[in-house]
């Protein structure tokens, strides 16, 4: 994959983690998360984001701030 594709994927994963975090701050959201907790691995998603960030940096001449 090229760098722009990797950046798009990183941003999609970042949006997913943001959505999960927002759900965790709401009573109804917590119920939804509880129903799926055995299938959602927040730390795995963050790990994947970190791995993508490393790939992006390897493809960059300079460090990229994705946040």
Secondary structure, DSSP 8 states (H G I E B T S, - for coil): --HHHHHHHHHHHHHHHHHHHHHHTSHHHHHHHHHHTTT--HHHHHHHHHHHHHHHHHH-SS-----
